[in-house]
Every structure is written in structure tokens, then in C-alpha cells.
Amino acid sequence: MSPPTLAISHPVIRDLVRLAAIEVPGVLRVSWAGSPIRRALAGRPVVVRLRHGVVEARVVVVARPGQPLAALAADVRTAVAAAIERLLGLDLGEVTVRIDGIGG
């Protein structure tokens, strides 16, 4: 008998990436900045690709005012990478973080 396999759907991976990013201090929300119309037209703020067991993720965040943006992006990248590797047990290819605005 072969060992059981685990299949993880894209929505689960997207939710995990979103939750990991929102837990980083300095992230106001995982979303595009701007008006509701712009946010609706911009597409998903979290996009994941799974190829041969390797996850690539893109996450868009809005920062809290006064945050050092380069450090914030690095913290989000680290949090997302840790969540994917530790909680999902998948290999990580790339995590792209886009800071789309500063909110209040």
C-alpha cells in the first residue's frame, strides 16, 4: 500500500499567505490601495503558483504610516516563507511583496 498523499488547494495557500502577511507589525491590510473601484479592478492581492511542489507567491499590502518600507517588505517576505515551509511543508520558490500604499 502506498503512503497517503496530501493535496493542498490554491485557496488554502492564498489564505495562509494572506494571514502570514497581515500578522506582520506594520501591515495595515492585505489589499490594493486606493478607491474601492481601483481595488476591484486590480485583481487579487494574493496570487500563488504551485509548480512541481514549489510555491511562488505575490502579496500586495498597505503599510501603516511611519513604517520603514524596505524592512516591512523583508518582514512580510520572511513571514510568508516561514508559513509556506513550516505549515504546508512545501518548497518555496519566490515571494514577491508589493507595498501599494500607506494607509491611516
N, C-alpha and C positions, 0 to 999 in steps of 0.2 A: 504494500500500500504506500502511495506517495504522501509526503507531508502536506498538511493543509496550506493553502495559499491565501494571501490577503490581497484584496483588491480595494484600492482607495480611490474614490471618485474625485473629479476635479473640484466640485463644490466644497468638499471636505477640506481639500488642500487650500482653496481660496479662503475659507473661513479661518483656518489655522493661521495663514499669513496675515489676515486682517487683525485677528486677535493678538498675535505677537506684536504687530506694529503699534496698535492702539495702547498697549501696555507700556510702551517706552515713554518715560517722562519727557515732556516737551512736544509730544504729538497731540494736537487738538482733536483731529479726526482723520480717518482714512477716507479720503474723498478728493475730488477735484475742487479747486477754489472757484469763486465767482458766483454768478447768479444761478438759480435753480435750472434755468433753461440751458445754460452752458454746461452745468454738471450732467444734465440728462443727455445732451448731445455728445459729450466727451467719451462716453463708454464706461466700462467697468474700471474702478480704481485699483482692482487687484486682478492680475492676469497670471495664470500659471500654465506652464507647458511641461508635460511629462513624456520624456523620450528615453526608452530603454532603461527605466528605473532612475533616471536623472531628472531632477526638478529644476526648472528655471522659473523665476518669479519676478514680476514687476509690481511694485506697490506705489501708489500716489498718496501723499499725506499733506495735510495742512499743519503747519507748525504753530506753536504758541508764540506770542511776541517775546522778544528778548533771547531767543534760543540761538546758540551758535550752530548754523545750519550744516556745516560740514560734519561736525561732531554728531549732530542729530541723525543725519543720513547714515553715518557709520554705525550708530547705536541701533537704528532700525534694521540695517543690513545684518548685524550680528544677532539680533533677537530673532529675526525671521530664519536665518540659517540654523540657529540652535534649535528652534522649534521643528523645522523640517527634518533635521538629522536625528534629534533626540526622540521626538514624539511619533514621527512617521517611520523612522528607520530607513529613509530614502537618501540617496546621494544628492548632493547639491551641485548644480552647475553654475548658476549665476543668479544673483539677487540685484535687481536694479531698483533704486529708490529715487523717486522724483518728488521734490518738495515743490508743490504747485502754488503755495500761498502761505500767508501768515494771517491767522485769524485772531479774533479777540473774544 
